Amino acid sequence: MTTPLLHEAEYYEIINDELHIVQCHLCPHECELMIGDKGKCLSRMNISGKLYSLTYGYAEMKIDLIEKQYVYHFYPNARVQTFSTYNCNIDCDYCPSPEKANIESEKISGKRFAPDQAVMFGMASGTKAICFGEAEPLVSFEWVRDTAKLAKERGMKVLVRTNGFFNEAPILELLDYIDAITVNIKATSEESYLALCKGGSFEHVKRIVKIIHEKEKLLELTILIHEDLNNTEENALELASWMASELGPEVPLHLARLKPSHRTKHLQPTSKELLERAYVSAKDKGLQFVYIDDVLDHEANHTYCPKCGELLIQRNSTMTEVRRISLQGHCNKCQTKLNIVIS
């Protein structure tokens, strides 16, 4: 990778003119970098006293069902143009793609897409939305923002999947250009974030989630459940309680099953029994939409009307069927307004 391909980063400042030290303000790590240093995310580097993004535009492109991004309430069963980015600002023990989440820039093998190219591919594919996900897209903030802005100008919807561990200013800027966002909650305590992900903060992520919700974006949350990761039904209960009181009962919560990977290859996948106990705990706090993910054909994959109990969206291992929801997002049986975007 050569200097002409680099893109100067935003959200940083020079904190020592003489030594050319810069400080990145993209996420709460607030990395202070001397010339030649990279941030914890490996995606931003001090070059000659300026901060550059090393991953601007680098991504793998594919067309996915939107449900694969743990999004059930935003154009269910839609195909989305997904751009899988590189690197992350935390290091989770159960990361499903550590080879992409922690890679030096010179080893990236993916293609580099200018924002207009990415949007062109999305429009040409006939998909409803562009999705930024896998690893952590927001460490490539400038590219995600530029592409999302252009996509919106051209009439496309924009979805982002993130860990939420970013500063308020860049999040607020990005929210002007996105329609839906799913946040992966890693744990329900500061200690567990540090133990599982070598960084991050539950309290900080909660503040970011509230900002997203206040901006009235379609929001869904996900938490991985596994007893050996100290995420059990009690943690689901704690998160659900906070969601019900601070966000409202209509925000969906996904309970994800562990797929052993990275530093958890020695563990077994989460038992269905634990996931079901966590499901009951979350529902008991009043959440209207709780899902068990990654358990094939489980009834907790479906969406039911919170008022009349009508089956609204049925999901199985091969397809999603939208059954009884109006284009305005109401239950066709009892006319309850739902937190679901159909059109």
N, C-alpha and C positions, 0 to 999 in steps of 0.2 A: 504494500500500500504506500503510495507516494503522497507527498504534501499537496499537490494540486487536487487530489480527490477528497481531501479533508474539508470539513465544514465547521466554521467557527461556532462554538457553543454559545448558548445564552445562559442567563442565570448564573453568572459568576462575577467575581471582582478581583482586581489586583490588590493584594493586601501588603505587598512589599515591593516597591518599585526598584530598589537597588538589587535585590536578589531575584526579582521577577517571580515571586510566589503568588499564586492565584488561589482563590477559594471558590469551590463549586457550591452553588445554592440550589441545586436541583432537588436534592433529597436531604433528609435530616442528618446524614453522615457528615455533611458540610466539609468535605475533604479539602485539606490544605495541601497544595501540590507545588513542588519545586520543578524546575525545568526537567523534563524527561519522566516525571512521575505520572502514573495513571491513578484514577480513582478506584474505589473498591469495586465499582461495576466493570472495570477494565474497558469502558467505552468512552471515557473522556480523559484527555491527556494534555498536560502543559507542554506546549511547543513554543519555544522562544518567547515565553512570557504571556502567551495567550492560551485559552482553553479551547480545545477542538474536540468535536465529536468524531470518534473513530468508526462509528457504525451507521452513519447517516445513509439511509437508503438500502442497507444490506438486509436482505430477508429471503426466506423461502416462501414461495407462493403456491397456494392450492385452493381448491373449492371444497368447502365443508358444509355439512348440515349445521345450522346455527346451534343446535342442541349440544354439539361437541364442545362448545365453549361454555358449558354450564349456564346457558341462557334459555329459559323456557317461556318467557313472557314477552318476547320481542320478536315478532314475525315468526311464530312457531312453524316448523317444517321448512323454513326458507333455506336456500343455498346462499352462502356468503363467500366472498373472495377474501381468504385469510392470508395475512402476511405474518409469518413467524419470524420474529426478530431474534437478536442475539444478546446474551449477557443479562445480568440481573444485579441488583444492589443488595441482595441478601443471598444466603447460601443454605437452602433447606436440606435437611437430611434425606427427605423423601422426594427430592426434585426428580421429575420423570425424564428430564433431558439435560443432565449436568454437562454433557459435551457441548451443548449450545448455550447454557447459562453461565459458563465460566471459561471463555475462550479468548485467547489473544487475537487481536484484530488481524494480524498478518496470517492467521490460520483459518480465517473465515472463508468458506467455499461457496457461500450463497451468492446470488446475483445482486447487483446494485440497481435499485429502481429510483429514478427521479420521481417526484410526486406526480407529475402529469402522466408518466408511464404507468404507475400503480393504479391511478384512477382510470386510465384508458383500459387496462386489462379488466378492471372491475366492471366497467360499463359494457365492454365487449362480451363478457361472459354472461350477461343478462341476470346477474345476481342482484339481490335487493340491497346489499350492504357490503361495505368494506369492514373487515375485522382485523384488529391488531392484537395478537396474542402469542402465547407460548414464551418461554423464558420471561423477560420483562420488557414489554415494548417501550415503556416510558423512559428507560435509560437512553433511548434514541428519540428523546422528546421532540427535538426540532423537526425531524423527519415525520414523525407521527402527526405533529401539529400542522405542518405544511401540507401533508397529504390529506388529512382530515378536512382542512379548510377548503382545499380544492374540490374534494369529493362533495362537500355540502353545496358549494357553488354550482356543481353540475347535477344536483338533485339526488345524490346517493345518500343513504343512511350510513352512519358510522358507529361501530361498536368497539369498545376497548376492554380487554381483560388484563387486570393489573393486581399487584399485591397492595397497592394503596399507600406504600411507604415513601411518600414524596411531599415536598413542601407545598404550602397552600397556593402560592402565587402561580407556579406553572400549572397546577391542577385547575385553578380558576380560569386561566387563559384557555386551556384545552377544552374545558366544558362548553365554551362557546361554539365548538365545532363538532361535538359528538352528541349522539342520541341516546345511547345506552352504554352502561358500564357494569361489569361484574368484578367484584373485589374478592380476592382469595384471602380470607382471614386465617392466619396460621395458628393462632393460639389465643387463649383468653387471659393471659397474664404476661407481664414483662419478662419474668424469669423463663417462661416457656418459649417465648420468641427468641431469646438469646440462646437457649439450649437447643432448639430445633433449627434455627435459621442463622445463628451467629450474628444476629442483629435484628433490627426492626423493633416496633413498639406497638402494643395493642392500643394504648391510650392515643397515640398519634394517629393510627389508622382509623380509630373510631371518629376522631375529629374530621378526618378527610371524608369518611363515609357520610357524616352529617352534612358536610358542605355539598357533596354530590346530591344528596337527597333534597336539600333546600333549593337546589337549582332545578328541581323537578325533572331530573333525568330518570329514565327507566333503570332501576338499580336492582341487582341481585347479588346476594352474598353466598360464599361457599366456605365451608370449613371441613378439613379432613378429620375423620374420626378413627381413632385407634388407641387401644388402652396403653400400649407401650410408648406412645407419643404423648401421653397424658392429655389426650383429647377424648373424653368419654361423654356419657349422657349428662353428667353434671356440667361439663363445659358447654354442651349444646343448650342446656337449660339456661346457663348464664348468658350466653350470646343471644338466645331467643328473648330472654327477659329484657335485655338492653334494647334489642330491636323493637320490641313491642312498645316500650315506653318512649324511646327517643326517635324512632323512625315511623312507627305505625305498623299495625298487624298485616298490612297488605304487601310488604316487601318480602319477596321469596328468599328462603334459606335452603341451600343445597347441602346435604350431608354426604360427603364424598368418601368412597372406599379406598383404602390404601392399596396401591399397586406397587409392591416392593421394588425399590430401585435405589440407586446411589448408595447411601449409607444405611439403607433399611432392607437390603436384599435378604438378610437373614430372617426377616419377619414374615409372618403369614398375612395374607389379605385380611382386612377387617371382617369380623364375623357378621353375618346377617343379623344375629341376635342383638349385638351391640348397636348396630345401626338402627334397628327397630326400637330399641330402648331410647336412643337419642331422639328418634323421630317423635315418640310419645312425649318425651320431656319438652321438646320444642313446641309441639302442638298444645300442650297443657298451658303454655304461657300465652296462648291466644293467637299465635301466628296463623294466618289463613292459608299460606302456601308453604309447605315444607316438603322437600323431595329427598329421596334416597337415590343417589347416583351410582352408576357402575355395578348395579345388581340387576341382571337382565330380567326384564318382564315383571318387575316388582310392581305391585299396585301403587306404591308410593312414588312411582314415576309419573303418574297421571295427575291431571289438574281437575279439581272438583270445585263447583260453585260453593263459596263459603257460607251462603245463606240457605240454599235448597238442597245442596249435595249432589246436584246433577253432574254427571261426567262430561266435562267440557273438552278436554284434550286427552287423547289416549296415545301413549307412547309404548313402543316395544322395541326389540332389538333391531328391527329393520325399517321402521317408519314411524312417523308422527301423524295422527289424524285429528284435525280440528273439527269438532263435531257440532257443538251447540253454542257458538259465540257469534254475535253479530259483528258486522264490520266496524261498528262504533265501540266495540269492546264490552258488550253487555251479555249477560246470561240470557239465552233465548227462552228459557223456561220461566224465570222469575224477574227478569229485567234488571238484576243487580249489576251495577257498574263494577267492572273488574279492572285490576291493575295489569292489563294485558294489551299490548299493541298488536292489532291485526292488520290495519291498513293505514 
